[in-house]
Structure formats: structure tokens, C-alpha cells
Amino acid sequence: MKKITLLAALFAAMTINATDLWTGSKHVSWSDGGIQIQKEAFAEALPGQKIVVTFTGASDGIEFKVMNANFDHLAGSREAAWINGDGAFEQFLTVAAVDSLKAYGLEIIGANFTCNKVELLDGKTLKDGFTVWTGFFWADEWKTLELYWNGYAGVDWSKATALRIYSEAGRSDFVINVILNAWPDQGGENVANQEAMTAGEGYMELPLTDELRTKLAEASKWMIQFNKETGEPFNVTDIVLVGNFSTAIDNIVIDGKAVKTIENGQLVIIKNGVKYNALGAQL
């Protein structure tokens, strides 16, 4: 009896932060439209949580967009996010993603799948720095993680010193290519590979020059390519810009004393009655 009670308590603790954002059965396509979830549903969303979309009958890709005037892609979402058959897709939330969801809400769209459920669940703890993308991406033979520009649109590049690519490889003898805009034979540029990087604890780090900062900032998308070489395949988990981002709050150029508080589980800074997030962006 005690074992059953303990298991029930553990299950309740694991699911206490689960939120059903949408349930039903809707065919999603460019002609039929997508699933639209209003901003109020994300009032208590936190960076590091994940949106989980359960689907059936998929034969193409899935896209996450914020419902602003341009229906921009959600910060930290992937281009070429292919889904097939029946399953579930996880979209982890960066700080920028949470801010935009709270401001505009979300649309889930694609060419062909039936959506059955959309949930907001606990996910992971974000790394230090500015998270461009976080999740799980399987790096096998010549696999490419393609990231929309929205993920790095809010970066203060004057503070960025390096790009870190985190993985569960446990080694550094694999290929990484950082390609911008398109494949090189289609007008893009391979701006760095693993030979320009140093190995850290669980990551490969690319130091940023002024030239690299400019190219990364102006790129329409990042294409980070992996090849496992002779070792085992592995998960890539985070793409993070590191630097002096911790001082962003202190650099808000307005007079008056700043008050730090917690609202809906996230840090909020209030100066002269105006609210800012931890990166110094006005809320």
C-alpha cells in the first residue's frame, strides 16, 4: 500500500506542471489552417519548459509561429522540422520564445498532419548565456540543425564572446560546420568548423571575432551540420551564445532605482514603473 502511495505521489509531482493547451482532432495544412492558441494560455509559461504536439498521419514538417503582425517563427524553432506518421514533437522554450508567446500567442502549422493534443510540460534547465536553441537533435551521419533567425534576433552582439554547441557526445572527434543562409553551392557560407573550436565540458566553443559576430547576426538562418565520424551518434542539446549578458539588466538606460521581483515564476525588473525581463527587454 505504501509503495502504491509513493508511486502516486511521484507521478503527481511529475505532472503537476502539465497544462493542456489544446485538445481535439484537427487536420493541419496550409489550406485547412493550423492550431491557434491565445496568449493568455502562456501566462505562466517559463523558459526551459516544452510544448509537446501529439499528431497522427504526418507526411511533412511542423512550424511554430507567434501570432504577431508577421506571424514570425517562434524563437528557437527549427526549419526543416520533419515529422512523419504518428508521434509527438517537442519544442523547448527559450527566454525570447516565452516573451513572444505571452505577448502574441502561438500558431502551430504545417503541410499535412492531424493534431490531437498540445501540452505545456516541464522540460530542462537552460544553460548560462543567451540560448538560441535548446532541445534534442540526433547527430548521426551528416545531419543539419537549421535555425530560423528569430532565435538570435534579440542578441546584444557587443556582449557575445563565443558560440557554444552542447551535446551528449562525450567526445570532440566529430565534425561541426557552421553554415549561414544556404548551402555553399547555393550562395551560403561555411564560416567555421570544429578546427576553429575548443572542447569544453560537454560543449564545443567557437570564439567570436568582430567579423563572425557580424555574419552570425546578419544571417537569415544558421545551419549547424554534424557528422559523427567513427564514433557513436549523439544528441545535440543546446546552441548558446556566451558573454557578458549578465549585466544586461544594469545597462537599462533610465533613471531611478530598479526593483527585482518574480512574476509568474520569472524574474522581472521594474524601473520607473516599466517592466523588463532578465535580458533587459521591455515587457
C-alpha positions in Angstrom: 0.0 0.0 0.0 2.9 2.3 0.9 4.6 1.6 -2.5 1.4 2.5 -4.4 1.0 5.7 -2.4 4.6 6.7 -3.1 4.3 6.0 -6.8 1.1 8.0 -7.0 2.9 10.9 -5.2 5.8 10.8 -7.6 3.5 10.7 -10.6 1.6 13.7 -9.3 4.8 15.6 -8.7 6.0 14.9 -12.3 2.7 16.1 -13.8 1.8 19.0 -11.6 3.1 21.5 -14.1 1.5 19.8 -17.1 -1.0 22.1 -18.9 -3.3 21.1 -21.8 -3.1 24.0 -24.2 -5.4 22.4 -26.8 -7.2 19.0 -27.3 -9.3 17.7 -30.2 -8.7 16.4 -33.7 -7.9 18.9 -36.5 -6.2 18.3 -39.8 -3.5 20.9 -40.2 -2.4 22.1 -43.6 -1.8 25.3 -45.5 -5.3 25.3 -46.8 -7.1 24.0 -43.7 -5.1 26.2 -41.3 -3.4 25.4 -38.1 -3.9 25.3 -34.3 -4.1 28.8 -32.8 -3.6 29.2 -29.0 -4.2 32.6 -27.5 -1.5 34.4 -25.4 -3.5 34.0 -22.2 -2.7 30.3 -22.2 1.0 31.1 -21.8 0.6 33.4 -18.8 2.6 31.1 -16.5 5.0 29.6 -19.2 8.6 29.5 -18.2 11.9 29.3 -20.2 13.0 25.7 -20.4 9.5 24.3 -20.5 8.4 22.4 -23.6 5.4 22.5 -25.9 4.5 18.9 -26.9 2.4 18.4 -30.0 0.8 14.9 -30.4 0.0 14.1 -34.1 -1.1 11.4 -36.5 -0.8 10.9 -40.2 2.1 13.3 -40.7 4.0 13.4 -44.0 5.9 16.7 -44.0 7.0 19.3 -41.4 5.8 21.3 -38.5 6.2 25.0 -37.8 5.7 27.1 -34.7 4.7 30.8 -35.2 3.8 33.7 -33.0 0.6 35.5 -33.9 2.1 38.9 -34.4 1.5 41.0 -37.5 4.1 39.0 -39.5 3.4 35.6 -37.9 7.1 35.3 -37.3 8.6 31.9 -36.4 8.9 31.2 -32.7 12.4 32.0 -31.4 14.3 28.7 -31.0 12.2 26.8 -33.5 13.7 24.7 -36.3 13.4 25.0 -40.0 13.1 21.6 -41.7 11.5 20.1 -38.6 10.2 17.0 -40.3 7.5 14.8 -38.8 6.2 11.5 -40.1 3.4 9.1 -39.3 2.1 9.1 -35.7 4.1 10.6 -32.8 4.9 13.7 -30.8 7.1 16.7 -31.4 8.8 18.7 -28.6 9.5 22.4 -28.8 11.6 23.7 -25.9 11.1 27.3 -24.9 13.9 29.9 -24.8 13.6 33.2 -22.9 12.7 35.0 -26.2 10.1 32.4 -27.0 8.3 32.8 -23.7 8.3 36.6 -24.1 6.7 36.4 -27.5 4.2 33.7 -26.6 3.0 35.9 -23.7 2.7 38.9 -26.0 1.1 37.3 -29.0 0.1 33.6 -28.6 1.0 30.7 -30.8 0.1 29.1 -34.2 1.1 25.5 -35.0 1.1 24.9 -38.7 2.4 22.6 -41.4 1.6 20.9 -44.7 -0.1 17.7 -43.5 -0.8 16.2 -40.1 -3.7 15.8 -37.7 -3.2 17.4 -34.4 -4.7 15.7 -31.4 -3.2 17.5 -28.4 -0.9 20.4 -27.5 0.6 20.4 -24.0 2.9 22.6 -22.0 5.2 20.5 -19.8 8.3 20.8 -17.7 11.5 20.5 -19.7 15.0 21.4 -18.8 17.2 24.0 -17.2 18.7 26.4 -19.6 22.4 26.9 -19.9 24.1 30.2 -18.8 24.2 32.7 -21.6 21.7 33.6 -24.5 20.0 30.3 -25.6 19.4 30.4 -29.3 18.0 26.9 -29.4 17.5 24.1 -26.9 16.1 20.6 -27.3 17.3 17.2 -28.6 18.7 16.8 -32.1 20.1 13.4 -33.2 23.5 13.8 -34.8 24.3 10.8 -37.0 25.8 11.0 -40.5 25.7 14.5 -41.9 22.7 15.8 -40.1 21.9 19.5 -40.1 20.2 21.6 -37.4 18.6 24.5 -39.2 17.6 27.5 -37.1 15.4 30.5 -38.0 16.9 34.0 -37.5 14.2 34.7 -34.8 16.2 32.7 -32.3 19.1 35.2 -32.3 17.2 38.3 -33.2 17.4 39.8 -29.7 21.1 39.2 -29.0 23.3 42.1 -27.8 26.2 41.1 -30.0 28.5 43.6 -28.3 28.4 41.2 -25.3 28.8 37.9 -27.1 32.2 36.4 -26.9 31.7 32.8 -28.1 29.2 30.3 -29.5 28.8 27.1 -27.6 27.4 23.9 -29.1 26.4 21.5 -26.3 26.0 17.7 -26.9 25.9 14.4 -25.1 28.7 13.0 -27.3 31.2 12.8 -24.5 34.0 13.4 -27.1 35.2 16.0 -29.5 36.3 13.9 -32.5 33.3 14.7 -34.7 32.5 17.2 -37.5 30.7 20.5 -37.0 30.2 23.0 -39.7 28.6 26.4 -39.1 26.9 27.4 -42.4 25.0 30.6 -42.9 22.0 31.4 -45.1 22.1 28.5 -47.5 24.4 25.6 -48.6 27.7 27.0 -50.0 26.8 25.8 -53.6 23.6 27.9 -53.3 25.2 31.1 -52.1 25.7 30.4 -48.4 29.0 30.3 -46.5 30.7 27.8 -44.2 32.1 30.3 -41.6 33.6 27.8 -39.2 34.2 24.2 -38.4 35.5 22.1 -35.5 39.1 23.0 -36.2 38.3 26.6 -35.1 36.7 25.4 -31.8 37.9 24.3 -28.5 36.4 21.5 -26.4 34.8 22.3 -23.1 32.9 20.1 -20.6 30.0 18.9 -22.7 30.4 21.5 -25.5 32.4 22.8 -28.4 33.2 26.5 -28.3 33.7 28.9 -31.2 35.4 32.2 -30.2 33.7 35.1 -31.9 35.6 37.8 -33.9 34.0 41.0 -35.0 33.7 39.5 -38.5 32.0 36.4 -37.2 29.6 38.4 -35.0 28.5 40.5 -38.0 28.0 37.4 -40.2 26.1 35.5 -37.5 23.9 38.5 -36.7 23.0 39.2 -40.3 22.4 35.7 -41.4 18.8 34.7 -42.4 19.3 31.3 -40.8 22.0 29.2 -39.2 22.7 25.7 -40.5 24.8 23.7 -38.0 25.9 20.5 -39.6 27.2 17.4 -37.7 28.8 14.1 -38.7 29.6 11.5 -36.0 32.7 10.2 -37.9 33.8 6.9 -36.5 32.1 7.3 -33.1 28.6 6.7 -31.9 25.8 9.1 -32.9 24.6 11.5 -30.1 22.2 14.2 -29.1 22.9 17.9 -29.6 21.1 19.7 -26.7 21.8 23.4 -26.8 23.1 26.2 -29.0 24.1 29.1 -26.7 25.9 32.4 -27.1 28.1 33.2 -24.0 29.5 36.5 -22.9 28.8 39.4 -20.6 25.0 39.0 -20.8 24.5 39.1 -17.0 24.9 42.9 -17.0 22.1 43.5 -19.4 19.7 44.5 -16.5 22.1 47.0 -15.2 22.6 48.6 -18.6 19.0 49.7 -19.0 19.4 53.4 -19.6 16.7 55.0 -17.5 16.8 56.8 -14.2 15.5 55.6 -10.9 16.1 52.6 -8.7 15.4 49.1 -10.1 13.3 46.6 -8.2 13.6 42.9 -8.9 10.7 40.7 -8.3 9.2 37.3 -9.5 6.0 37.3 -11.6 4.6 34.0 -12.9 7.8 32.3 -12.0 10.2 34.5 -14.0 12.5 37.4 -13.0 11.0 40.8 -13.7 12.9 44.1 -13.2 10.8 47.3 -12.6 12.3 50.7 -13.2 10.2 53.8 -13.2 7.1 51.7 -13.5 8.4 49.9 -16.6 8.9 46.1 -16.6 11.9 44.4 -18.1 12.9 40.7 -18.4 16.2 39.3 -17.3 17.9 40.2 -20.6 16.8 43.9 -20.3 14.0 43.7 -22.9 10.9 45.7 -22.1 7.8 43.6 -21.3 
